[in-house]
Amino acid sequence: MNARAALLGALLAAAPLFARGQNAATYTLTDLGTLGGTYSEARGVNASGQSTGDAYITGNIAPHAFFYAAGTMQDLGTLGGSTSYGNAINAGGEVAGYSFMPGDQTVQAYLHPNGGALRQLGTLGGSNSIAYGINDAGQITGDASLTGDSAVHAFLYAHGQMQDLGTLGGTYSAGYGVNSAGQVTGYAYIAGNVAAHAFLYSTGVMTDLGTLGGSSSSGSGINAAGQVTGYSYTAANAATHAFLYSDVGMKDLGTLGGTSSAGDSINAAGQVVGYSDTAGDAARHGFLYANGVMIDINTLVAPSSPIAPYVTLEEGRAISDTGFILADGLDARTGERHAYLLGPPLQGISDCAHIGDVGPLFDAVFDRQAGPPDTYHVSFEAPNAESGFVCIDNGVNGNPSVTSGSIALNGKSIVAPNDWAHAHDAPRIGGETAHRAIHAHDPRARRGPDSPGGPDGAHGQGDPAGAGKGGSGDAGNSTGPGGAQPPGGGHPPNNGAHESSLQASVALLVENRLTVTLASKPGSAIRVRVFAAAP
């Protein structure tokens, strides 16, 4: 159990995707791995699919906070103690969490700037603090002890200052989520410390959100519109249920057929992820709540995913505005619990064969950095050694097109250095070894309106925000968490520019190695998708 759940448990003891019945098995699934141990836990994900959480280091000595991007899990270290946790990540890749201090007697909230080192945030005068949420402006919320460690209060950290948010009349409170407007949700004790209630803090006022009829509740996540998710006891404290709070009050989201559920995160479209007991309380599964329906996220994973038959996703921990879901899951083959990344639902394949709802084995956007040519080596798995095909989209998401470089799969060239051209349309490639020019899209092309799928939808381009099955990988000459990113990785939506460039048949192995070299203008980007099904 994570620290937040343990703490709240102790305290309490004291936009539409699909309709029901519609085939929605369209998410790709990626195992984030560990830091050398046998366990990792999911905590936060941003719009680019960059993720954070904690993972055991070699020997299972202790968990450390991690930053995950482009197939690589980076150990963020500690503030001198044995253990650290990453709890939230913003669009800039900044991570907020907490770490034990030297001697492991106290913990301190930290901010980890992208590419920097852990930076201690301090307390409200006492010995301890924990950061749970961060927004894109770098505002952080959590809880911290007051002078003398007599109480713990929620805080909002901004511009180097930690502000005490107070309580609902009791002694304790904690902030778990903060949105772009600086609104905070979490829990706070009411007068007499008789119960903890979910709250919404806005413009200096902490508002009690009430409960679903029971004694206690807690807010876990908040979106830009001020909608809140979390969990509450139902009447007579019979169970805890996930809720969605909006202007019309607190709505019970129900369960997957079992007794209890809880909401962990909410995105701009009002989609909620969390966990629920299944029928008969036989198991605990992660859920996605969208369009008024709670769906088991295990049913949403594309059957083409090589690990799908073995992994049970037990909790949806975070969901981004672009649809990435970060979840905790159990692999039946190893008995290990790991963090898993679910890519946003596919909406079809632009300029590639129509393959229904079968997702790609691999899907990433590679960015050209400054300096020497960038070479990326990325590994991914296929269920069998079989024929497949590659879709390559040049100049994605409004970025400049790549004009020089090469792409190879398992040592066999797909795009050679002399295969680059600059026309608006793109021919198809007929065979494994055939080469034709890969064309850049015309940046002056008329851009259409966003598709109904949301702000990252692209008129005329299917799967604008899909994520791939990226295994382990390293970015050759590139450094830091840039480089290969999940689609939409920090880039503006394309909004309709024709950008699909090339399709090639390939021979897949069970273990595959993709090599991408980019040598053109910095900031240019190319997207590579690999499918197991023949076109």
C-alpha positions as a printed NumPy array, in Angstrom:
array([[  0.   ,   0.   ,   0.   ],
       [  1.351,   3.468,  -0.859],
       [  1.917,   6.14 ,   1.748],
       [ -1.123,   8.179,   0.741],
       [ -3.492,   5.215,   0.969],
       [ -1.99 ,   4.124,   4.269],
       [ -2.303,   7.601,   5.741],
       [ -5.891,   8.145,   4.619],
       [ -6.878,   4.639,   5.653],
       [ -5.635,   5.343,   9.137],
       [ -7.392,   8.677,   9.256],
       [-10.708,   7.286,   8.096],
       [-10.455,   4.507,  10.612],
       [-10.085,   7.146,  13.178],
       [-15.035,  13.438, -22.984],
       [-16.86 ,  10.364, -24.163],
       [-14.884,   7.49 , -25.573],
       [-17.428,   4.747, -26.204],
       [-20.817,   3.373, -25.287],
       [-21.568,   0.115, -23.509],
       [-21.246,  -2.874, -25.803],
       [-19.   ,  -1.099, -28.288],
       [-15.711,  -2.873, -29.036],
       [-13.163,  -0.624, -27.323],
       [-10.106,  -2.897, -27.121],
       [ -7.834,  -0.225, -28.529],
       [ -5.189,   0.601, -25.892],
       [ -1.591,  -0.481, -26.238],
       [  0.169,  -1.761, -23.107],
       [  3.75 ,  -1.115, -21.998],
       [  5.505,  -2.554, -18.941],
       [  7.577,   0.269, -17.437],
       [  9.839,  -2.249, -15.701],
       [ 11.798,  -1.537, -12.516],
       [ 15.089,  -0.05 , -11.332],
       [ 16.629,  -3.489, -10.972],
       [ 14.292,  -4.968,  -8.373],
       [ 11.037,  -6.854,  -8.758],
       [  8.441,  -4.15 ,  -8.086],
       [  7.349,  -0.781,  -9.395],
       [  4.31 ,   1.394,  -8.673],
       [  2.563,   3.905, -10.907],
       [  1.766,   7.416,  -9.675],
       [  1.546,  10.087, -12.38 ],
       [  1.535,  10.601, -16.179],
       [  1.58 ,  13.71 , -18.371],
       [  0.192,  14.459, -21.832],
       [  3.347,  13.099, -23.49 ],
       [  3.168,   9.786, -21.668],
       [  6.131,  10.641, -19.438],
       [  5.494,   8.937, -16.121],
       [  6.585,   8.781, -12.522],
       [  6.203,   6.506,  -9.542],
       [  8.571,   4.384,  -7.493],
       [ 10.466,   1.183,  -8.186],
       [ 12.718,  -1.101,  -6.209],
       [ 16.419,  -0.881,  -6.969],
       [ 18.657,  -3.921,  -7.431],
       [ 18.378,  -6.37 ,  -4.554],
       [ 14.982,  -4.925,  -3.559],
       [ 16.834,  -2.819,  -1.014],
       [ 14.463,   0.136,  -1.237],
       [ 12.123,   1.914,  -3.676],
       [ 13.315,   5.039,  -5.462],
       [ 11.327,   7.616,  -7.383],
       [ 11.588,   7.272, -11.154],
       [ 11.113,   9.302, -14.304],
       [ 10.033,   7.242, -17.333],
       [ 10.201,   8.4  , -20.947],
       [ 10.932,   6.82 , -24.323],
       [ 11.321,   3.315, -22.936],
       [ 13.789,   4.26 , -20.209],
       [ 13.251,   4.403, -16.43 ],
       [ 15.536,   6.898, -14.687],
       [ 16.34 ,   6.66 , -10.968],
       [ 15.749,  10.102,  -9.402],
       [ 17.707,   9.241,  -6.272],
       [ 16.918,  10.525,  -2.779],
       [ 17.544,  13.473,  -0.466],
       [ 20.038,  11.402,   1.49 ],
       [ 17.813,   8.695,   2.919],
       [ 17.181,   5.203,   1.636],
       [ 13.827,   5.75 ,  -0.055],
       [ 11.995,   8.194,  -2.306],
       [  8.651,   8.34 ,  -4.122],
       [  7.498,  10.169,  -7.255],
       [  3.838,  11.162,  -6.94 ],
       [  3.032,  13.527,  -9.814],
       [  4.466,  14.873, -13.072],
       [  3.602,  17.942, -15.136],
       [  3.833,  18.771, -18.839],
       [  7.431,  19.915, -18.461],
       [  8.493,  16.586, -16.972],
       [  8.892,  18.051, -13.485],
       [  8.263,  15.469, -10.761],
       [  6.909,  16.133,  -7.263],
       [  7.159,  13.618,  -4.451],
       [  8.973,  12.985,  -1.217],
       [ 12.125,  11.406,   0.096],
       [ 13.466,  10.18 ,   3.378],
       [ 16.238,  12.332,   4.782],
       [ 19.584,  11.029,   6.106],
       [ 18.91 ,   8.595,   8.94 ],
       [ 15.437,   7.798,   7.562],
       [ 13.707,   9.521,  10.489],
       [ 11.96 ,  12.308,   8.571],
       [ 10.591,  12.866,   5.066],
       [ 10.669,  15.989,   2.917],
       [  8.685,  17.056,  -0.144],
       [ 10.767,  17.648,  -3.251],
       [ 10.601,  19.007,  -6.776],
       [ 12.684,  17.295,  -9.445],
       [ 13.181,  19.648, -12.417],
       [ 13.451,  17.863, -15.747],
       [ 17.148,  17.098, -16.063],
       [ 17.99 ,  18.484, -12.623],
       [ 18.349,  17.133,  -9.098],
       [ 15.869,  16.741,  -6.222],
       [ 15.111,  20.08 ,  -4.601],
       [ 13.794,  20.112,  -1.044],
       [ 10.644,  22.212,  -0.508],
       [ 10.704,  22.574,   3.276],
       [  7.799,  22.32 ,   5.716],
       [  5.242,  24.471,   7.548],
       [  7.569,  24.678,  10.524],
       [  7.655,  21.035,  11.549],
       [  9.774,  18.026,  10.66 ],
       [  7.995,  16.426,   7.705],
       [  6.357,  17.178,   4.38 ],
       [  5.067,  15.206,   1.382],
       [  4.242,  16.453,  -2.142],
       [  1.354,  14.716,  -3.915],
       [  0.383,  16.91 ,  -6.871],
       [  1.897,  19.389,  -9.332],
       [  0.422,  21.494, -12.147],
       [  2.031,  22.727, -15.356],
       [  2.966,  26.039, -13.712],
       [  4.994,  24.187, -11.098],
       [  2.557,  24.771,  -8.229],
       [  2.708,  21.84 ,  -5.81 ],
       [  0.328,  20.539,  -3.178],
       [  0.75 ,  18.02 ,  -0.397],
       [  0.869,  18.044,   3.39 ],
       [  3.393,  19.278,   5.931],
       [  3.764,  19.299,   9.692],
       [  3.377,  22.515,  11.645],
       [  5.768,  23.848,  14.251],
       [  6.2  ,  21.323,  17.024],
       [  4.735,  18.613,  14.779],
       [  1.423,  19.217,  16.516],
       [ -0.608,  18.964,  13.314],
       [ -0.353,  18.278,   9.584],
       [ -1.926,  20.668,   7.077],
       [ -2.4  ,  20.759,   3.335],
       [ -0.143,  23.201,   1.518],
       [  0.171,  24.955,  -1.825],
       [  3.763,  25.625,  -2.858],
       [  4.504,  28.361,  -5.411],
       [  7.387,  30.742,  -6.105],
       [  9.473,  29.258,  -3.33 ],
       [  6.799,  29.724,  -0.662],
       [  4.715,  27.065,   1.102],
       [  1.201,  28.273,   1.974],
       [ -0.839,  26.621,   4.733],
       [ -4.323,  25.833,   3.369],
       [ -5.803,  25.119,   6.769],
       [ -8.512,  22.561,   7.522],
       [-12.303,  22.193,   7.761],
       [-12.156,  22.809,  11.492],
       [-10.073,  19.849,  12.595],
       [ -6.373,  19.255,  13.06 ],
       [ -5.291,  17.478,   9.874],
       [ -5.54 ,  17.977,   6.115],
       [ -3.684,  16.991,   2.946],
       [ -3.707,  18.213,  -0.653],
       [ -3.633,  15.481,  -3.305],
       [ -4.309,  17.278,  -6.581],
       [ -3.866,  20.799,  -8.004],
       [ -5.155,  22.129, -11.34 ],
       [ -3.956,  24.88 , -13.657],
       [ -5.914,  27.52 , -11.733],
       [ -4.233,  26.567,  -8.455],
       [ -7.376,  24.901,  -7.1  ],
       [ -6.571,  22.05 ,  -4.726],
       [ -8.436,  18.952,  -3.6  ],
       [ -7.683,  16.45 ,  -0.869],
       [ -9.12 ,  15.708,   2.551],
       [ -9.464,  17.7  ,   5.765],
       [-10.822,  16.887,   9.182],
       [-13.987,  18.649,  10.285],
       [-14.486,  20.169,  13.752],
       [-13.764,  17.773,  16.568],
       [-11.735,  15.523,  14.258],
       [-14.753,  13.223,  14.031],
       [-14.338,  12.6  ,  10.281],
       [-12.366,  13.614,   7.214],
       [-14.127,  15.151,   4.205],
       [-13.05 ,  15.84 ,   0.646],
       [-12.457,  19.528,  -0.015],
       [-12.019,  21.982,  -2.857],
       [ -9.691,  24.888,  -2.107],
       [-10.131,  27.888,  -4.403],
       [ -9.245,  31.583,  -4.082],
       [ -8.43 ,  31.289,  -0.413],
       [-11.51 ,  29.293,   0.616],
       [-11.654,  25.592,   1.549],
       [-15.073,  24.115,   0.717],
       [-16.396,  20.867,   2.213],
       [-17.56 ,  18.591,  -0.637],
       [-19.528,  16.311,   1.664],
       [-19.911,  12.551,   1.262],
       [-22.03 ,   9.886,  -0.443],
       [-23.98 ,   9.392,   2.783],
       [-21.227,   7.984,   4.964],
       [-18.965,   9.628,   7.494],
       [-15.838,  10.367,   5.452],
       [-14.523,  11.148,   1.991],
       [-11.353,  12.26 ,   0.227],
       [-10.575,  14.049,  -3.025],
       [ -7.777,  12.533,  -5.101],
       [ -7.685,  14.388,  -8.418],
       [ -8.935,  17.622,  -9.964],
       [ -9.149,  18.804, -13.58 ],
       [ -9.011,  22.251, -15.172],
       [-12.79 ,  22.69 , -14.82 ],
       [-12.625,  22.093, -11.074],
       [-14.242,  18.646, -11.268],
       [-12.979,  16.368,  -8.51 ],
       [-12.716,  12.615,  -8.145],
       [-11.921,  10.557,  -5.081],
       [-13.825,   8.221,  -2.833],
       [-16.405,   8.374,  -0.101],
       [-18.113,   6.103,   2.35 ],
       [-21.668,   5.289,   1.394],
       [-24.635,   5.239,   3.796],
       [-23.939,   3.491,   7.094],
       [-20.281,   3.313,   5.994],
       [-21.163,   0.125,   4.157],
       [-18.559,   0.64 ,   1.441],
       [-16.363,   3.183,  -0.267],
       [-17.323,   4.296,  -3.777],
       [-15.567,   6.42 ,  -6.368],
       [-17.209,   9.791,  -6.942],
       [-17.216,  12.606,  -9.47 ],
       [-17.88 ,  16.037,  -7.998],
       [-19.044,  18.922, -10.191],
       [-21.325,  21.942,  -9.955],
       [-24.304,  19.645,  -9.451],
       [-22.757,  17.874,  -6.473],
       [-21.136,  14.515,  -5.714],
       [-22.045,  11.65 ,  -8.061],
       [-21.571,   8.   ,  -7.075],
       [-19.709,   6.22 ,  -9.895],
       [-20.595,   2.767,  -8.64 ],
       [-18.364,  -0.294,  -8.993],
       [-17.466,  -3.104, -11.388],
       [-19.946,  -5.324,  -9.598],
       [-18.202,  -5.596,  -6.243],
       [-18.453,  -3.723,  -2.967],
       [-15.968,  -0.876,  -3.159],
       [-14.253,   1.478,  -5.565],
       [-12.141,   4.643,  -5.52 ],
       [-11.294,   7.339,  -8.063],
       [ -7.629,   8.29 ,  -8.339],
       [ -7.355,  10.733, -11.251],
       [ -9.486,  12.814, -13.623],
       [ -8.595,  14.486, -16.92 ],
       [ -9.941,  17.522, -18.762],
       [-12.668,  15.449, -20.458],
       [-13.987,  14.313, -17.072],
       [-12.725,  10.765, -17.563],
       [-11.82 ,   9.059, -14.288],
       [ -9.517,   6.162, -13.479],
       [ -9.185,   4.243, -10.23 ],
       [ -9.902,   0.79 ,  -8.851],
       [-12.958,  -1.297,  -8.081],
       [-13.838,  -4.672,  -6.65 ],
       [-15.215,  -7.027,  -9.289],
       [-18.363,  -9.146,  -8.908],
       [-18.367, -11.175,  -5.723],
       [-15.339,  -9.158,  -4.593],
       [-13.29 , -11.78 ,  -6.397],
       [-10.589,  -9.341,  -7.458],
       [ -9.64 ,  -5.686,  -7.637],
       [ -9.325,  -4.222, -11.136],
       [ -8.552,  -0.831, -12.556],
       [-11.38 ,   1.075, -14.211],
       [-11.97 ,   3.873, -16.686],
       [-15.145,   5.898, -16.206],
       [-16.254,   7.725, -19.361],
       [-19.589,   8.653, -20.926],
       [-21.444,   7.555, -17.792],
       [-20.003,   4.033, -17.879],
       [-17.406,   2.359, -15.628],
       [-15.351,  -0.128, -17.65 ],
       [-12.672,  -2.585, -16.534],
       [ -9.469,  -1.31 , -18.15 ],
       [ -8.299,  -4.869, -18.678],
       [-10.959,  -5.139, -21.405],
       [ -9.547,  -2.092, -23.209],
       [ -6.099,  -3.469, -24.003],
       [ -5.526,  -4.352, -27.659],
       [ -5.331,  -8.144, -28.088],
       [ -2.214,  -7.697, -30.229],
       [ -0.237,  -6.678, -27.132],
       [  2.231,  -9.508, -26.402],
       [  1.838,  -9.144, -22.63 ],
       [ -1.936,  -8.673, -22.511],
       [ -2.729, -12.364, -21.778],
       [ -0.519, -12.366, -18.691],
       [ -1.104,  -8.986, -17.034],
       [ -4.017,  -8.023, -14.782],
       [ -4.326,  -4.277, -14.3  ],
       [ -5.345,  -3.773, -10.672],
       [ -5.629,   0.008, -10.435],
       [ -5.735,   2.967, -12.786],
       [ -3.53 ,   5.49 , -11.035],
       [ -3.461,   8.449, -13.422],
       [ -4.954,   9.637, -16.71 ],
       [ -3.64 ,  12.476, -18.866],
       [ -5.644,  14.949, -20.911],
       [ -4.417,  13.132, -24.034],
       [ -5.713,   9.782, -22.767],
       [ -2.604,   8.034, -21.462],
       [ -3.451,   5.826, -18.481],
       [ -0.855,   4.795, -15.918],
       [ -1.808,   1.665, -14.008],
       [ -0.514,  -0.91 , -11.557],
       [ -0.642,  -4.504, -12.729],
       [  0.303,  -8.062, -11.844],
       [  2.146, -10.325, -14.291],
       [  0.994, -13.919, -13.778],
       [  4.213, -15.299, -15.257],
       [  6.503, -13.708, -12.663],
       [  4.179, -12.79 ,  -9.823],
       [  5.639,  -9.277,  -9.976],
       [  3.665,  -6.049,  -9.736],
       [  4.807,  -3.332, -12.115],
       [  3.684,   0.046, -13.402],
       [  2.097,  -0.122, -16.875],
       [  1.393,   2.573, -19.452],
       [ -1.743,   2.307, -21.588],
       [ -1.614,   4.298, -24.801],
       [ -4.585,   6.455, -25.83 ],
       [ -7.261,   4.683, -27.896],
       [ -6.539,   4.28 , -31.579],
       [ -8.942,   5.952, -33.989],
       [ -7.781,   4.238, -37.201],
       [ -4.594,   4.322, -39.255],
       [ -3.916,   7.283, -41.52 ],
       [ -2.528,   6.328, -44.95 ],
       [ -2.011,   2.748, -43.745],
       [ -4.167,  -0.34 , -44.225],
       [ -7.361,  -0.405, -42.194],
       [ -6.683,  -2.855, -39.395],
       [ -9.721,  -2.299, -37.181],
       [ -8.936,  -1.99 , -33.498],
       [ -5.624,  -3.895, -33.519],
       [ -3.033,  -1.636, -31.95 ],
       [  0.624,  -1.232, -32.93 ],
       [  3.416,  -3.218, -31.3  ],
       [  5.449,  -0.03 , -31.177],
       [  4.506,   3.625, -31.582],
       [  6.713,   6.62 , -30.825],
       [  7.634,  10.089, -32.049],
       [ 11.358,  10.753, -32.442],
       [ 12.534,  14.35 , -32.056],
       [ 15.658,  15.802, -33.641],
       [ 17.846,  17.431, -31.012],
       [ 20.632,  19.969, -31.57 ],
       [ 24.236,  18.95 , -32.26 ],
       [ 25.491,  15.715, -33.856],
       [ 22.993,  13.34 , -35.489],
       [ 20.692,  11.602, -33.005],
       [ 20.64 ,   7.808, -33.056],
       [ 17.93 ,   5.985, -31.123],
       [ 17.926,   2.258, -30.416],
       [ 14.596,   0.947, -29.152],
       [ 13.584,  -2.65 , -28.429],
       [ 10.055,  -4.081, -28.644],
       [  8.457,  -7.511, -28.762],
       [  6.142,  -9.227, -31.254],
       [  3.977, -12.221, -30.333],
       [  5.576, -14.293, -33.13 ],
       [  8.188, -14.12 , -35.857],
       [  5.911, -13.03 , -38.702],
       [  5.317, -10.494, -41.415],
       [  4.225,  -7.026, -40.428],
       [  4.381,  -3.466, -41.624],
       [  5.722,  -0.091, -40.614],
       [  3.978,   3.272, -40.932],
       [  6.238,   6.317, -40.913],
       [  4.709,   9.781, -40.555],
       [  7.001,  12.727, -41.219],
       [  6.632,  16.209, -39.78 ],
       [  4.145,  15.146, -37.102],
       [  2.099,  17.384, -34.817],
       [  2.985,  20.551, -36.686],
       [  6.753,  20.103, -36.236],
       [  9.174,  20.501, -39.148],
       [  9.719,  17.433, -41.297],
       [ 12.814,  15.278, -41.047],
       [ 14.896,  15.639, -44.244],
       [ 17.959,  13.51 , -43.506],
       [ 18.632,  10.276, -41.635],
       [ 17.861,   6.56 , -41.734],
       [ 15.555,   3.95 , -40.187],
       [ 16.309,   0.24 , -39.827],
       [ 14.58 ,  -2.724, -38.198],
       [ 16.662,  -5.662, -37.031],
       [ 19.566,  -4.411, -39.111],
       [ 17.563,  -4.225, -42.345],
       [ 17.13 ,  -0.782, -43.861],
       [ 13.614,   0.651, -44.147],
       [ 14.593,   4.227, -45.03 ],
       [ 18.084,   4.921, -46.383],
       [ 19.867,   8.296, -46.361],
       [ 19.013,   8.868, -50.049],
       [ 15.303,   8.089, -49.588],
       [ 14.296,  11.548, -48.348],
       [ 12.432,  14.027, -50.556],
       [ 10.235,  17.096, -50.23 ],
       [  6.881,  16.629, -51.894],
       [  3.416,  16.748, -50.41 ],
       [  2.139,  13.276, -51.262],
       [  3.731,   9.922, -50.477],
       [  3.977,   6.671, -52.417],
       [  3.552,   3.25 , -50.879],
       [  6.42 ,   0.806, -50.591],
       [  5.783,  -2.611, -52.043],
       [  8.312,  -4.946, -50.446],
       [ 10.766,  -5.422, -47.643],
       [ 13.8  ,  -4.171, -49.534],
       [ 12.093,  -1.663, -51.843],
       [ 12.906,   1.997, -51.273],
       [ 11.196,   5.143, -52.468],
       [ 11.471,   8.72 , -51.327],
       [  9.886,   9.557, -47.975],
       [  8.116,  12.864, -48.378],
       [  7.664,  15.753, -46.018],
       [  4.204,  17.214, -45.641],
       [  3.615,  20.734, -46.851],
       [  3.551,  23.004, -43.783],
       [  1.419,  25.442, -45.771],
       [ -1.314,  22.847, -46.269],
       [ -4.755,  23.885, -45.101],
       [ -5.434,  22.646, -41.602],
       [ -8.881,  21.417, -40.694],
       [-10.728,  21.66 , -37.416],
       [-10.106,  19.311, -34.516],
       [-11.837,  15.966, -34.754],
       [-14.62 ,  15.09 , -32.3  ],
       [-12.111,  12.957, -30.393],
       [-10.871,  15.928, -28.408],
       [ -8.264,  18.687, -28.581],
       [ -5.542,  16.29 , -29.735],
       [ -7.688,  14.846, -32.517],
       [ -6.51 ,  15.515, -36.058],
       [ -8.888,  15.828, -38.991],
       [ -7.748,  13.336, -41.573],
       [ -5.175,  11.723, -39.303],
       [ -6.166,   8.619, -37.357],
       [ -4.545,   7.78 , -34.031],
       [ -3.218,  11.295, -33.375],
       [ -2.364,  10.495, -29.776],
       [ -1.808,   6.749, -29.793],
       [  0.909,   5.179, -27.693],
       [  2.99 ,   2.17 , -28.513],
       [  4.406,  -0.979, -27.067],
       [  7.884,   0.346, -26.427],
       [ 10.052,  -2.049, -24.519],
       [ 13.479,  -1.157, -23.249],
       [ 15.459,   1.356, -25.225],
       [ 18.247,   3.878, -25.184],
       [ 18.724,   7.08 , -27.061],
       [ 22.138,   6.948, -28.71 ],
       [ 23.588,  10.443, -29.003],
       [ 20.593,  12.113, -27.401],
       [ 20.547,  12.835, -23.694],
       [ 17.794,  13.435, -21.185],
       [ 14.14 ,  12.505, -21.464],
       [ 13.694,  14.077, -24.909],
       [ 14.126,  12.01 , -28.036],
       [ 11.639,   9.25 , -28.639],
       [  8.319,  10.306, -27.212],
       [  4.848,   8.789, -27.279],
       [  2.723,  10.421, -29.982],
       [  1.734,  13.966, -29.085],
       [  4.764,  14.134, -26.834],
       [  4.701,  17.752, -25.828],
       [  3.857,  18.918, -29.358],
       [  0.78 ,  20.898, -30.399],
       [ -1.948,  18.924, -32.177],
       [ -1.639,  18.692, -35.934],
       [ -5.237,  19.752, -36.514],
       [ -5.492,  18.251, -39.955],
       [ -2.22 ,  18.674, -41.835],
       [ -1.597,  15.726, -44.151],
       [  1.537,  14.165, -42.733],
       [  1.531,  10.408, -43.34 ],
       [  4.478,   9.552, -45.554],
       [  5.404,   5.911, -46.027],
       [  4.292,   2.339, -45.491],
       [  6.665,  -0.635, -45.683],
       [  6.309,  -4.384, -45.242],
       [  8.81 ,  -5.874, -42.809],
       [  9.797,  -9.202, -41.267],
       [  9.274,  -9.193, -37.5  ],
       [ 11.153, -11.234, -34.929],
       [  9.94 , -11.976, -31.415],
       [ 12.621,  -9.601, -30.097],
       [ 13.014,  -6.58 , -32.374],
       [ 15.463,  -3.7  , -32.507],
       [ 14.519,  -0.415, -34.189],
       [ 17.274,   2.068, -35.055],
       [ 16.37 ,   5.64 , -36.002],
       [ 18.999,   8.224, -36.976],
       [ 17.978,  11.866, -37.465],
       [ 20.374,  14.404, -38.969],
       [ 18.156,  17.256, -40.098],
       [ 16.926,  20.517, -38.598],
       [ 16.597,  20.542, -34.776],
       [ 12.957,  20.352, -33.715],
       [ 11.91 ,  18.176, -36.636],
       [ 10.002,  15.02 , -35.745],
       [  9.033,  11.679, -37.223],
       [  6.574,   9.067, -35.994],
       [  7.186,   5.324, -36.392],
       [  4.482,   2.679, -35.894],
       [  5.059,  -1.072, -36.239],
       [  2.154,  -3.504, -36.684],
       [  2.126,  -7.28 , -36.497],
       [ -0.808,  -7.748, -38.867],
       [ -0.054,  -7.77 , -42.578],
       [ -1.724,  -4.873, -44.444]])
